[in-house]
């Protein structure tokens, strides 16, 4: 029993799952999309592979505001979003879905005693190349602690 608990705890706390999914798909539910995004943030590498996955899930509605991939990376490396990149672990609240909109609150724990609360806001796409896919419209920064 102890080993089962340890395995479940490890999965939750370290988010040790590997979806291998790097782009939107109509088969994905909103909570699965947030899990993929969190995994991509957590496992970002020097080539920014994780952030490339995150960028692919940005809704076409906000692409004009996020700009190029390089501009997107610079934006994410700002203090309030930087905790997401290579974070230690995350705790997710249940997803809230209403029609074609979803949001999910996430508490992210970074290194150096950093912590932040974000709300991922998603929408199900209609009438574009991502028809039926859940994609990110916005990630609000609800609270941040431990930044210098």
Secondary structure as GFF3:
##gff-version 3
##sequence-region A 1 148
A	DSSP	alpha_helix	2	14	.	.	.	ID=ss1
A	DSSP	alpha_helix	30	42	.	.	.	ID=ss2
A	DSSP	alpha_helix	49	56	.	.	.	ID=ss3
A	DSSP	alpha_helix	63	66	.	.	.	ID=ss4
A	DSSP	alpha_helix	69	76	.	.	.	ID=ss5
A	DSSP	alpha_helix	79	82	.	.	.	ID=ss6
A	DSSP	beta_strand	89	92	.	.	.	ID=ss7
A	DSSP	beta_strand	96	98	.	.	.	ID=ss8
A	DSSP	beta_strand	101	109	.	.	.	ID=ss9
A	DSSP	beta_strand	115	124	.	.	.	ID=ss10
A	DSSP	beta_strand	134	145	.	.	.	ID=ss11
###
